[in-house]
Amino acid sequence: MSKQAEEACERVKSHNLFKDNEFNVVGLSQGGLIARYIVESCETKHPVRNLVTVGTPNNGVDYEERCGEGIANL
């Protein structure tokens, strides 16, 4: 995971599209962790304007809900 995040950071830093302006980062699931790495640890010329993550385990995963259980069944 760390290698993927560092590689993504290097690609963002070297791409001309990200050199002149702020930019937005969107990540889905594990990609959200990479997106968060870009925001928090990647030293880009301009800051990230917005970060959007969907279904990203930002706080880790320590509980798996069984199928058919949920708030309504508690």
C-alpha positions in Angstrom: 0.0 0.0 0.0 2.8 2.4 0.9 4.5 1.7 -2.4 1.3 2.4 -4.4 0.7 5.7 -2.5 4.3 6.9 -3.1 4.1 6.0 -6.8 0.8 7.9 -7.1 2.4 10.9 -5.4 5.3 10.8 -7.8 3.0 10.6 -10.8 0.9 13.6 -9.5 4.1 15.7 -8.9 5.5 14.9 -12.4 2.3 15.5 -14.4 2.0 18.9 -16.0 -1.8 19.1 -15.3 -1.1 19.4 -11.6 1.7 22.0 -11.7 -0.2 25.2 -12.3 -3.3 25.1 -10.1 -5.0 23.5 -7.1 -6.7 20.2 -7.9 -9.3 17.8 -6.5 -8.7 14.2 -5.5 -11.3 11.5 -5.5 -10.8 8.0 -4.2 -13.0 4.9 -4.0 -12.4 2.2 -1.4 -8.6 1.5 -1.2 -8.1 4.3 -3.7 -9.4 6.7 -1.0 -6.4 5.8 1.2 -4.1 6.6 -1.7 -6.0 9.9 -2.2 -5.6 10.7 1.5 -1.9 10.0 1.3 -1.6 12.5 -1.6 -3.4 15.2 0.4 -1.5 14.6 3.7 2.0 13.5 2.6 2.6 14.4 -1.0 4.5 17.7 -1.4 2.8 19.1 -4.5 3.4 22.7 -5.9 -0.2 23.6 -5.2 -2.5 22.3 -2.5 -5.3 19.9 -3.0 -8.6 21.8 -3.1 -11.0 19.0 -2.2 -10.7 15.4 -1.2 -13.6 13.0 -1.7 -13.5 9.4 -0.5 -16.2 6.8 -0.9 -16.3 3.6 1.0 -12.8 4.2 2.3 -11.7 2.5 5.5 -10.1 5.7 6.9 -10.2 4.4 10.5 -9.5 0.8 9.6 -11.9 -2.2 9.7 -12.5 -4.0 13.0 -16.1 -5.1 12.6 -17.9 -7.0 9.8 -21.6 -6.9 9.8 -23.3 -10.1 8.9 -25.7 -10.1 5.9 -29.3 -9.4 7.0 -28.3 -7.7 10.3 -28.4 -4.0 10.8 -29.9 -1.2 12.8 -33.4 -2.3 12.1 -32.6 -5.8 13.5 -30.9 -4.7 16.7 
